[in-house]
Structure formats: C-alpha cells, structure tokens
Amino acid sequence: MTIILPLLGGLGLFIYGMNLMGDGLEKSAGDRLRSIIEKLTTNRLLGLLVGTLVTMVVQSSSATTVMVIGFVNAGIMNLNQAVGVIMGANIGTTVTGQLIALNLKDYAPIAVALGVFALVLAKNNHRKHRAQILVGFGILFIGLDMMSKGLAPLADKPWFSSFLLQLQNPLLATLAGFAMTTALQSSSASIGILQALASQGLIGLDLAFPILFGDNIGTTTTSLISSIGANTTAKRAALLHFIFNVIGTILFMAILRWPVQRLVLAISPSNSMRQIANAHTLFNLINVLIQLPFAHLLVNLVEKLIPLTEEDSQRELKYLDPRLLKTPSIAVNQVKKEVIHMAELAMENLRHAYSFLLDGDANTFDAITQLEGHINDLNEGITRFIVNLSNEALTPGENERLNMFLYIIDDLERIGDHILEMATLSQDKKSLHQGRFSPEAAKDLHYLLDKTLVILESALNCFRQVDPLLAQEVLAMEDEIDDLQIHFKNQHMDRLHHGICQVEGSMDFMEILNSLERIADHSRNIAYHIDDISRGKIQAITLENF
C-alpha cells in the first residue's frame, strides 16, 4: 500500500493537472484555435505545424487525433490534410515530457496557490482560463513528485528487479509500453511514469527507449476507439495514425535506436529525466521527417484497406460530429454549415413541388416525401447537437448564435411541412397543365410560385452570406407576396362568381396560396435575424462573427 496509494494518487493528480492545464490553454486560445484549423490547407507542412501547435495547447496527441477524426467526419478537412496534423500531433505531445524534465516540483505549490487566488478573484472567463493553466501546471508537478516518492521503495523489491530483467527483451518492453498507454489512454501519463521511475534511479535509457516505442503505438488506441461509428474517411484517419506509429517503431527497433540513443546520452549525459524526454522528442521528430515525404503513400494504403461504403453518402448530419463538442468555437461554426445544408434541401424540395404541380409525376412526389423526411431528421439532429453543445463553456456570442440557429431550423422545418402539404393536395389530381384550374388561376399560381422560389433562395443567400442588404430585399418581397396572396384570392372569388372557375379545386387553390404565403413568412423570419444583427439589436454578435 505504501507504493500503490502514492502511485495512484500521484498519477491521478498528474493526469488531472495535465487535463486542467490543457483545457485552460484550449479555452484561452478560443477563436484563435478555430482560425488556425480553419485556415488549414492541403499543404502538409502547414498541417504538421497546426498539429504540433494544437497538441501543445491541448496537451494530448490522443485528444488532437480524436479532434481530427471529428473534423474529418464532419467534412472540415480531408484525409490528405489530416495526415499532416496527425504527424504534427506526435511532435506536439513531446512538449509535456520536456516540461516534466524541467523538474519544477519545488515551485508547484506556489503555482497552485497563485492560480487558485487568481481563480477566486477572476471577473471574466479569460482570466479564469489563465488561472486554470497555472493551477493545472502546479497540480501536474505535485502529482509527479508524489509518484516519484511512491515509486522509491521499489528499489528494494526483488520482484520489481525481476520484472525489469524480463523487460530487457525489447519486444516485451514495447508491449509493456503499449499496454500501459492503452490502459491510461495517455502517452504523456506513461512518459511521466517513466520519468518518475528514472528520477529514482529505477530505470535507465536502455529500458525506457523500447517502452517509449510501445507508448507511441498505445496512444493510437484512443483514436481507433473514437473512429467506431464514424464515416469511412474518419476510420481511415485513425488507421493512418496507427500505421504511422507502427512503421516508426519498426524503423527504430531495426535501425535507428542505437544511433539516436548515443545522441541522447551525448546531449544529456547525467540527467535521466531529460534523457527520456529527449529520446521521446527525437523518436517522433525523426519519424515524421522520414515518413512525411511518403504521406501520400500512407493515404493510398489506408484507402485500399478501408474502401468507401454506400453509408457514407447517406449520413443524416453532414457537418456535425459529437467529437466537435470538445472544440465549441469550431462546433458552432459547423452548426451554421449544417443549417445551410438543411436550407438547401428545403430549397431543393420547393423546386420539386413546383415541378410536381406542373406535371404530377409520381416519382417527383416520392422524392418530395423522402426529402421532407431528411429535413425532419436534420431538424432533430441539429437540435440535439445544439442542446449538447450548450452544456459546454460558450461565449455570449456563441450562445446567441445557437439560439438563432434553433429558430431558423424551426422555420425550415415548417417550410418543409408546407411544401409537403402542397404536394399532398396535388397527389392523384390533375396538374396545372392538365386543366385542374382555370388558365387565370394557373397563371396566378405560376406567378406566386416563382416569387416564393425567389424569396426562399434570397433568404438562404442572405443567411449564407450574412448580407443585410439582401435581408431588406427579403422583407420587401414578403410584403409583396402577402399583397399578391390577398389579390389572387379576391380575383379567384370573382372568377367563381362569374363561373370562370369551378368550385371543384377551389379549396386546393386557396390552400396552395396559403402554403406559399406561409413559406414566404418563414423566409422573412430567417432574414429578420440578419437584419437584427446589422441594426445592432443583438450586442453579442456582429455581421463579421456571425
């Protein structure tokens, strides 16, 4: 118990401190982190840099890779972009080991005290996040010190010496590293334990190096597990991470281990903690330098190993993935993309309804009902995602945006309902061209249908482009459609009175006019949000950050 309790307690504090510090860094980065990732291009060197920086911020290559899988699954990046980020994550994760090697345990209580004091006094979230970084930093080193002291008695345990003797076999040592990192779900925590053992003189670089190899393979299990339920491209990204680290381990086991080990000993001959940190850094850096020029071959390999399936083109949500919840600023922007996607489907379905009213093709009606079902699924999926996202730490502006998106998808869902109502009214009946209505009534419906198509498309463009001038045009168009609906109804009553139109079909004509007017109303509601932002009615949002 004198070993187990300090080890488990120290490990718990170490992981908690690392996560706390990473969370604080990530929240402090906020929109800057989003802009870094959104500016990612197909340039793999840029992707490598992004992966390194993001992992330094979140303090976990596993977290970065899981984030990348979420981005790939949501269509933010493709596999060619992801490969650079994944490689960069392996470099970024070595920063934790270098930080530990500084051995700042004497300053840890001061960091915790200052951080907690700042946290209590902080008046805004930004200061709280910076204080959180300081508290996490201190707790990390307190945990490391507790682990080191708890492991010290192992030097006198014969069973531990026997265990280390077994690990002289490099393959067994690699498997031990793999098992430890898989169990802890953190290569940084595994490296921390190795450095704690080294600080007590229990292991040297000869044993630590092959364990490091296993650590790097073990860290890929998190991304492999995360890819379950994701699309094919995301599964490929997870497998790519695994293959990349396995190839690196084979290269080092067969060729590079001893030259690199001699280099590490020359750089830091007397500091065992620094040796492990440098070995970890050089392993990942050299592995990236060797494999980056052949990244396209890795992509080709995983594409052959995991072929595309039909399910990939039938996903309910095109841009949203639960993994994005860990990066709220990016997730909010993805919600907007999904809302635009939903609006595009509504626009497509209105065109189908127009076509169905003209020709009465049964296949078109089937397409309308199928799209309406998809729109309803999107409404439910987006709402569920927004509810989950609202539980994360959001800025006032992000909260306002999500509220607007909820209103907009409600309008889009109602537009879909009215489109289906129009189509249902026309099912198994004559089309406009088959004399269902009088020529005058058919002409009026044609005209209002055209106007409704224009206003819905304008509302979509107004939302997509955040265009206040177009919002004003939509509002004016809606007034015009209201007047036209009343005018056409009055004309129709006159035609009924003079026997030009028949009572049969009269109710259908009125209901179709009502549906078109309501579609215009919901289109106006979408434009109102952009108009409100442009007039400064919502302080937390500007046209630039919407």
Number of C-alpha atoms within 10 A of each C-alpha: 7 10 15 12 13 19 23 15 15 25 25 18 22 28 21 17 25 27 19 23 26 22 20 25 21 23 25 20 19 18 15 13 19 16 13 15 20 12 10 19 14 15 11 22 16 17 26 25 19 24 30 25 20 26 29 23 23 24 27 28 31 28 21 26 30 26 22 30 33 26 24 25 29 25 17 19 19 19 23 19 21 30 28 24 28 30 32 30 31 31 26 28 29 28 22 20 25 18 14 21 21 11 17 16 20 12 13 22 16 14 21 22 14 15 23 17 13 19 20 10 12 15 10 9 15 15 16 21 24 19 25 26 26 27 28 27 28 29 26 29 27 24 26 30 24 21 28 25 18 23 22 16 13 15 15 9 9 10 11 13 14 10 10 15 11 12 19 14 12 19 15 15 23 26 19 20 28 24 19 22 27 21 15 16 21 26 31 27 23 28 27 28 21 27 29 27 24 22 22 18 13 18 17 17 19 14 18 26 27 25 27 28 28 28 30 32 26 29 32 30 22 21 26 22 12 20 23 12 10 18 20 20 23 28 23 28 29 27 23 26 26 19 17 22 24 18 14 21 24 13 14 20 17 9 11 16 19 14 10 18 20 11 16 20 18 11 13 14 12 10 13 24 27 25 27 29 25 24 23 26 20 18 24 25 17 16 22 23 11 13 16 19 10 11 19 14 12 20 19 13 15 19 19 11 11 13 10 14 10 8 9 14 10 10 11 15 20 18 24 26 21 15 19 24 22 18 19 22 22 20 25 24 18 21 24 21 16 22 23 20 18 27 27 18 19 27 21 15 25 26 17 20 25 20 16 22 25 17 15 22 14 12 9 19 22 12 14 25 18 12 19 21 15 20 27 19 16 22 22 15 15 24 18 11 19 19 12 12 22 16 10 12 16 17 14 11 16 21 18 16 21 20 13 16 23 18 13 24 24 17 22 29 23 18 28 27 20 21 27 21 16 23 24 15 16 23 16 11 13 16 19 21 14 12 10 20 22 18 14 15 21 17 13 21 23 16 12 19 21 13 19 24 18 16 26 28 18 21 28 25 18 24 24 15 13 23 18 21 13 20 28 16 16 27 21 13 20 24 14 13 21 17 12 18 19 14 12 19 17 12 15 22 14 13 16 14 12 10 10 16 20 15 11 10 17 16 11 16 22 15 16 21 24 18 19 24 25 21 26 27 22 22 27 25 21 25 29 20 22 25 22 17 19 18 12 12 12 14 12 16 19 17 16 7 11 19
